[in-house]
Amino acid sequence: RDASLNGAIAQRERHRLFQDLVLAEDIAILYEPIVNLTTREVLGHEALVRGPWKTDLHSPNRLFQMAEETGLVFELDCLCRRTALRGARGLEAGRKLVLNCLPSAIHDPAFRGEVLRETLDDLGLRPEDMVFEISERESIDNFAIFREARDHYKDLGFQIVLDDTGV
């Protein structure tokens, strides 16, 4: 009985720490170069999230697993996009920026229509230089949301690719 109670207390503490991480926006984004192997030209960068260094949340998989446990997947996904865009300010023109996102990104008011365009203008980024890599995490279960997201962002000028299709 004590072990069960201690386990529940430990889980609650992990969830609280994760909520604090999201509220404090305590994530980092790495911009991994996308390189043409023949010419060695850098074509762009993929924005990859990492949690706090030297913690079990450093791994993106563990971050999103904890987000699922705490019901904060949407919030973490929004945070990743905001942080990645802020860090991409001044990205070299003509190079692609690949952002991983869930299809539910379409429900983020900061990531729609005119608000998104203003954000990109402020950061010196153009829709045609952006690629949204849509995660299969939601799209497999909800094709209607996926189609809505795809159509919305294509209409704004963004490129869309699917992540881990068939997995």
C-alpha positions in Angstrom: 0.0 0.0 0.0 2.8 2.4 0.9 4.5 1.6 -2.4 1.4 2.4 -4.3 1.0 5.7 -2.5 4.6 6.6 -3.0 4.3 5.8 -6.7 1.2 8.0 -7.0 3.1 10.9 -5.2 6.1 10.5 -7.5 3.9 10.5 -10.6 2.1 13.6 -9.4 5.5 15.3 -8.8 6.7 14.4 -12.3 3.5 15.8 -13.7 3.9 19.0 -11.7 7.5 19.4 -12.9 6.4 18.9 -16.5 3.6 21.5 -16.1 6.2 23.9 -14.7 8.5 23.2 -17.7 5.7 24.1 -20.2 4.7 27.2 -18.3 8.4 28.3 -18.0 8.9 27.5 -21.7 12.0 25.5 -20.7 12.7 23.8 -24.0 15.4 24.3 -26.5 15.4 24.0 -30.3 18.2 22.6 -32.3 18.3 23.5 -36.0 19.7 20.5 -37.8 21.0 21.3 -41.3 19.4 19.7 -44.3 22.2 19.2 -46.8 22.3 18.2 -50.4 24.9 15.4 -50.2 26.1 15.8 -53.8 26.8 19.6 -53.6 27.1 19.9 -49.8 24.8 22.9 -50.0 22.7 23.6 -47.0 19.1 23.6 -48.2 17.5 24.5 -44.9 17.1 23.4 -41.3 14.8 21.2 -39.3 13.8 22.5 -35.9 14.1 19.8 -33.3 12.9 20.2 -29.7 14.9 19.2 -26.7 13.9 19.4 -23.0 16.2 20.4 -20.2 19.8 19.1 -20.5 20.7 16.1 -18.4 17.1 15.2 -17.5 14.9 12.4 -18.7 12.8 15.1 -20.5 15.8 16.0 -22.8 14.4 13.5 -25.4 11.6 14.7 -27.6 9.9 11.3 -27.3 9.9 11.5 -23.5 8.7 15.2 -23.7 5.7 14.2 -25.8 5.0 11.0 -23.7 4.9 13.2 -20.6 2.6 15.7 -22.4 0.2 12.8 -23.2 0.2 11.7 -19.6 -0.6 15.2 -18.4 -3.0 16.2 -21.1 -0.7 18.9 -22.4 0.1 17.7 -25.9 -1.5 20.6 -27.7 0.3 23.1 -25.3 3.7 21.5 -25.9 3.2 21.4 -29.6 2.3 25.1 -29.6 5.3 25.9 -27.4 7.6 24.0 -29.8 6.4 26.0 -32.8 6.6 29.4 -31.0 10.1 28.6 -29.8 11.3 27.3 -33.2 10.0 30.4 -35.0 11.5 32.8 -32.5 14.9 31.1 -32.9 14.7 31.1 -36.7 14.8 34.9 -36.9 17.3 35.9 -39.6 17.4 32.5 -41.3 19.1 32.9 -44.6 16.6 33.7 -47.4 15.7 30.9 -49.7 16.5 28.2 -47.2 13.8 26.0 -45.8 12.7 25.8 -42.2 11.1 22.5 -41.4 8.8 22.6 -38.4 7.3 19.5 -36.9 3.7 19.9 -35.8 0.6 18.0 -35.0 -2.5 18.4 -37.3 -4.3 20.1 -34.3 -1.9 23.0 -34.8 -4.7 24.4 -36.9 -6.6 25.1 -33.7 -3.8 27.3 -32.3 -5.0 31.0 -32.7 -1.4 32.1 -32.9 -0.8 29.8 -35.8 -3.6 30.8 -38.2 -4.1 33.3 -41.0 -3.2 36.9 -40.4 -1.6 36.3 -36.9 0.8 33.8 -38.5 1.6 36.1 -41.4 2.4 38.9 -39.0 4.6 36.6 -36.9 6.5 35.5 -40.0 6.8 39.1 -41.2 8.2 40.2 -37.8 10.8 37.3 -38.0 11.7 37.9 -41.6 10.4 34.6 -42.7 8.2 33.8 -45.7 5.5 31.0 -46.0 7.2 29.6 -49.1 10.4 29.0 -47.0 8.4 27.0 -44.4 7.8 23.3 -44.4 5.4 21.8 -41.9 6.2 18.2 -41.2 2.9 16.8 -40.0 3.3 14.2 -37.3 1.4 10.9 -37.7 0.6 11.0 -34.0 -2.8 12.5 -34.6 -3.3 12.2 -38.3 -3.8 8.5 -38.3 -6.6 8.8 -35.8 -8.2 11.9 -37.2 -8.1 12.3 -41.0 -10.6 15.2 -40.9 -8.3 17.3 -38.8 -5.4 16.4 -41.0 -7.1 17.4 -44.2 -8.3 20.7 -42.6 -4.7 21.5 -41.5 -3.2 20.5 -44.8 -5.7 22.7 -46.8 -5.4 25.7 -44.5 -1.6 25.8 -44.6 -1.3 25.1 -48.3 -3.7 28.0 -49.0 -1.3 30.2 -47.0 1.7 29.2 -49.1 3.3 26.6 -46.8 4.7 23.3 -47.9 3.4 20.2 -46.2 5.1 16.9 -45.7 4.1 13.8 -43.7 6.3 12.4 -41.0 6.8 8.6 -40.7 4.1 7.7 -43.2 3.1 4.1 -42.8 4.6 3.6 -39.3 
